Amino acid sequence: MQLLVTYDVATSSEGGKRRLRRVAKVCLDYGQRVQNSVFECKIDQAQFVALRNKILAIADCELDSVRFYFLGNEWDGRVEHHGSKPTLNIDGPLLV
């Protein structure tokens, strides 16, 4: 499934900048950054549960906001991009 993860971490609070970095690092393990606090992830249900649990263990739910948007398997026709920061083809070859 294709998943969009968005978050807003209160960096003015104590530990906020550290939480922000940690949430971004977890998201990078599962997908690609397409905006500062927006990630596209192509994952299965088990990976989603792990991702959600890791993020929620970091976030302070009284101060921060995290949203998960499920785009499903037919996401290609639902996403349109214009402007800078071209995205990588998740299904394309991976060069290391």
C-alpha positions, 0 to 999 in steps of 0.5 A: 500500500502507498501511505502518506505520513505527515507530522507537525512537531512542536519544536518550541517545547522542551525536546521538540527539536530532538523529537522532530529529528527522530520522527524524520529518521524513522520515516526515512527508514520506510519511505522518501521525503517529499516535503519537510514533514511529509513522507511517501511510503510504500509498505505492507500492513506489518511495516505500517504497524511498526512505523506507526508504533515507532512514531507514536513512541517518539511523538508527544501526542499532547503537543505534536500531530501525526497523520497517516493517509492511506492511498492504497495500491492504485495510488499512481492516478491519485498523486499529481506533482508540480514544481521542484524536488522530483520524487524517486520512482519507488518501484524503479531499480535501486542503485547503491 
